[in-house]
Amino acid sequence: MHVPVLVEEVVTALDPRPGKRFIDATFGDGGHARAIAEMVLPGGMVLGIDWDPQQVLKHKDRVEKHIRVIEENYANIERVARQYHVYPADGVIFDLGFSVFHIEHSGKGFSFRKDEPLIMRYASAEKGLTASDIVNEWSEKELERIFQEFGEERYAGRIARALCETRKKKPFRTTAQLADAIMRATPAAARTMRIHPATRTFQALRIVVNNEFGNMKKGIAGAYNVLGSGGRIVVITFHSLEDRIVKELFRAMCAEGKMRLVNKKVIMPQRGEVVRNPRARSAKLRIAEKI
Ligand SMILES: C[S@@+](CC[C@H](N)C(=O)[O-])C[C@H]1O[C@@H](n2cnc3c(N)ncnc32)[C@H](O)[C@@H]1O
């Protein structure tokens, strides 16, 4: 089960009360949604959105009248909020990225620690771009660019070159094959680093496959439109590239006089939370309020 991060801080920021309506744009296992939903009865509700059909299916048979979960891309939050009558909403939460479920149980190749097909899609695996398409078909130059831009990978050039050489002999089919090729392309000194040499390349592939940054930008802009005045957007990010985008989006909306920042400085988990849940260590929370 995914352990939700910064739950207390999210609940404090959104201040759920009876009758209020919220959207959890990244429902996952519903940790945040349930913490919010507990406080909106009577009369309130939480609409949960998740792009991954497997995530939505897990909640299908649970009877939680005040939580409704739908399969959608949060980029479409405005249409969805109207369709499900959560418009205007009192608050929207985004807890970005993937969940423990994706790593442990999805079978879609999100982790180099498992040997799985190279899919990496949140959305239905049957259609659309996969990580396998990218590593087997994109040019060396394109691979280098995405590994640099979306993974901040120092050895992007070497890894891109090695992948293009390796795939001439045998196309990449699995995460283990890919992780092994990345490992071999990385200088020996870097192989002993704290993070696995494939971490950044896998991150870049996941971001590109799911158009994560494009969806974030659309989703946050859409969330603004969905909110009533005084409503809040809270966003939890897990790496610097995501956090920078959120910071810039919020800054631009504040400069236009549309929102105000609730926390000038980013909120990070307390030490105790990081000890209990090491995944929380890189989490950052930003909150903005619609004027
Ligand atoms: C970090 S998890 C959320 C965990 C959740 N807060 C909890 O308490 O269990 C992020 C979730 O967002 C979903 N997701 C990623 N991109 C999405 C998108 N564009 N639209 C909707 N859901 C998305 C993923 O499938 C994943 O389940």
The ligand as a Gaussian input file, in Angstrom:
#p B3LYP/6-31G(d) Opt

LIG

0 1
 C        2.087000       9.635000      -5.969000
 S        0.689000       8.783000      -6.552000
 C       -0.622000       9.446000      -5.568000
 C       -0.785000       8.761000      -4.262000
 C       -2.021000       9.200000      -3.485000
 N       -1.951000      10.574000      -3.088000
 C       -2.249000       8.312000      -2.268000
 O       -2.415000       8.847000      -1.159000
 O       -2.286000       7.089000      -2.436000
 C        0.369000       9.568000      -8.084000
 C       -0.812000       8.990000      -8.855000
 O       -1.077000       9.887000      -9.929000
 C       -1.470000       9.138000     -11.048000
 N       -1.217000       9.979000     -12.237000
 C       -0.051000      10.256000     -12.835000
 N       -0.240000      11.093000     -13.876000
 C       -1.559000      11.358000     -13.921000
 C       -2.362000      12.151000     -14.773000
 N       -1.848000      12.853000     -15.794000
 N       -3.697000      12.202000     -14.528000
 C       -4.245000      11.503000     -13.484000
 N       -3.522000      10.720000     -12.661000
 C       -2.185000      10.652000     -12.873000
 C       -0.660000       7.876000     -10.986000
 O       -1.300000       6.816000     -11.663000
 C       -0.561000       7.637000      -9.465000
 O       -1.547000       6.731000      -9.054000

